[in-house]
Amino acid sequence: MGVPASHHTFVDGRRLCWREVGEGPALLFIHGMGGDSRNWETQYRHFSSDHRVIGWDAPGYGDSDDWHTDEPTVRDYVKEIGALLDALEIEEAHLVGHSFGGVLVSAFKKASSERVLSMVLAQPVIGSGQLGQENRIKIVSAREKLLADLGVQEYAKRHVRRSVAAGAGAAVVRKGIEVTCWIRQRGYLAQWRAMARANIFNEIPSEPGTTTVVAGNGDRTASREVVSRIAAAISGARLVELPDVGHMIYLEYPERFNAVLAEHISRT
């Protein structure tokens, strides 16, 4: 099947892109720092028989245009998600957010609760907003320098080794490098700056509804301790841990992730 074709609309004069396949209740995937709407190849195939499966390209990713600013906020991304749903004439959807995408999904639920059928936060991160301005500046500067020094391809080779589980096979590592090489520096760093100012605990809605939080037991980016803290802060959230999965949950044993998503949807 591969990934569906890319589509686009315009928001504030910028092109915003997505991929979609299938019919039925909407199931919207929000990627994190790495990759783009192509991350969800297995999920498009698995869920399209009974869902309208959508993967967005965040501004600065995939086929979407860059932000007009290099300093977007979580609120800016939330408005963009709403604009995409409006363009697709979707009143409500199941939302799945990976990594920083988990922050965005939680924030969107808080801002537009009536549009969210359920939430899955897959390996969510907290963000660095709680660390103070001096530390946030250091975090941003260090990542800007790393990308400038290495370039995307060399950065991807180093990054993926830490992102996948320690026992990941060579094919998973190769695919992880390919996915990471899809990033565009400006869009990636814009999202990194937003993450540096974010704090997921400020974005958790008071009435989250059906929520599943997923941890990978080999994840060194969103550790089980971090993910467990996030899950504990969400009223009624279910925490699921996947064995032998690092931070690239859509590549490492995707059938395990899909099984969690299917069970989650069945509870709504």
N, C-alpha and C positions, 0 to 999 in steps of 0.2 A: 504493500500500500504506500509506503513512504509517508512524507508529510504533505498535508493539503497545500493548495496554492495560496499565495499571499494576496490579501485584499487590503484596501486602504480607504480611509476617510480623511477629512481635514478638520483639525481642531486649532482654533486661533491661528490659522494660516499655515499650520504645520501638518505634515502627513503622519497619520497614526495608523499602524498596520496590525493585522492579525491573520491567523489561519483558522479555518473551521471546517468541520465535517460532521454529518449526521443530523438527525432531527430528534426532538424531544426536549425535556427539561435542559436548560443551559448549564454547562459545566465549564467554568472559566479558569484557566491556569495562568498564574502570575509568576514568572520566573524571577530568580534572584540576580546576583551580580554576574553570573556566568551564562553564556549562551543566549538564547532568545526563544522565539516561538517554536523553533525546530527541536527544542529539547524534548518535546512531548510526543515523539513519534510513536512510541509504544502505547501511550495513553489515547491518542487519536484512534488507533486501530482497535483498542480493547473496548472503548466506551461508546463508539459512534453508532453501534447498532441500536441503542435506545436513548442516546443523549445528543444534544447539539454541543459538540466539544470544540472549545475555542481556546486558542493560545495567543496571548498578545505579545507584540514587540513593544517594550517600554520605550519611551522617547530616548533616542540615541542608541537603540539596539535594533538589530535585524534591518528591516526595511523602513522603520520609522525615522522621521527627521529628528535632529537634535532639539533639545530645549532652546528657547531664546536666551536662557540664562545658564551659567555654569553652576549655579547654587540653588537648584530646585529643592523644595521641601517635601516632606511626607504628604502634606496637604495638596501639593501640586500633583503628585502621582494619584492621589485619591480622586481628585477632580477628573483626571484623565481616564481612570477606570470608569467613572460615571459617564463620561462623554462617549466611551466606547460602547457601553451598554445602550445608551441612547441611540447611537448610530445604528446599532443592530436591532433596535426596537425590542429589547429584552427588559422586561419589568423586574425579573428576579432570577437569580442564578446561584448554583452551588459554586463556591470559590475555593480554589486550592492555591496556596502561596508557598513557594519554596524559599528558604533562607530569608533574605531581606523581603522577599515577596510575602512572607508571613506577617511582617510588620504592616505592609500595605493592606493586606486582606483584613487584618484586625482593625486597622484605622478606617477602612471603608465600611466595615460592619458598624463601627461606632458612629460614623457620619450618616450612613444610609441603611439603617437596620432593615427596613422593609424590603430592600432589594436583595437581601442575602438569605437564601434558603438554608444554607449550612456553611461551615468553615472547616477546612483542613489546613493546619499549619504544619508543613513538612520541614523539619529541621530548622525551626525559626531561630533567628539571632535576636539579641536584645537591642543592639545598636550601642553607640558610644556616647549618647547624650548625657548619661549620668556621670561621665568622667571629668567634666570641667573643660573650660575653653582651651586652656594651655595644652592639655593632653589631646583634645580633639584636633587641634592644629598640627600637633606632632604626627598623629595617625594619618591625617590627610597628606601632609608633606612627605611622609615616608612612602606612601603608596604612589604618589605622583613621581617621586624620584626613582622608585623601583621600576615602574613602567618606562620611564624615560631612559633609564640605563639599560634595561634588558630588551625592550621592545615586546610586542605581544607574543610572538612565537616562543621566545626563550622564557618569558614569564609563564606561559601556559605549561611548558615542560616542568618547570619547578613547582608551580601551583598544584597541578593535578596529582603529583606524587603525594602531596599532603592531603588533598581533598578526598581521594578514594581510600577505601579501607586497606589496611596493610597487606591483606592477602589478595587484592584485586589482580585479575589476570591481565596479560599483555593487551588483549583486545579491548578491555575496558579502559585501560590507560590510554591507548591510542585514540579511542573515541572521545575520552575526556579532554585530551589535548586538542582534538579537532573542534570540539564544542567551545572550549575556552578561547581558541583562536578566532571565533566568530565575533568576539567583543570588539567594539570600536572605542578607542581610548577616551574620547571626549564624553560619550554617553556613559561609559563605565565609571569614569571619575566623577561625573555629575551625581550618579547614584551613590558612589562611595561617600561623597560629601554629605548627601542626604542621610545616609546611614550613620555617619559620624555625629550628626545632630539628633538622631532619633533615639527613642527609648520605648520599647514595645510596651512596657508597663503603663505608660501614659496613654496607650492606644487601645487598651483592652476594654471592650464594651461592658456595661453593667448587666446587660441581658444578651449573652453571646449566642444563645440557642445551641443547636446540635454542633458540637465541635470535637474534632479529633486532632491531637497533636502527635506527630510521628518523630521518633528518634531513631538514628542508626547507631548501633552499638560500636561501630568503628569510626564514628564521626569525630574528627579532631577540630572542626570549625565550630559546629554547634554541639558542644559536649552534652552528654546525657544529663549532667548536673544542671546545665543552663536550660535545656529543653524541659526538664522536670520542673524547674522553677517557673517557667512560663506556663506550663500546663496547670500547675497548682494555683496560679493566679487567675485562671479562667474558670468561672463557675460552671461545674458540671462537665468539664472537658475530660475526654478519655485519652489516656496516654498509651501509645503503642510503640514498642521497641522492635526494630527489625535487625535480625542477626546478620553479621558480615557485610553491613552496608556503611559506607563512609558518607561524605557530604553530597555526592552526586547521585542522589536517590533514584533519579530517572534512568540511570544507566546501570547501576549495580543491582542485579536481581530485580528488574522492574516488575516481574510478576508478583513479587511480595508486596511491593508498593500498590500495585493495581488491586490486589486482594483486599488490602486495607481500605482503599478508596471505595471499592464495591460494597464492602460491609458497612462503611460509614454512610453511604447513600441509602442503603437499605433501612437505616434507622430513622430517616427523615420522613 
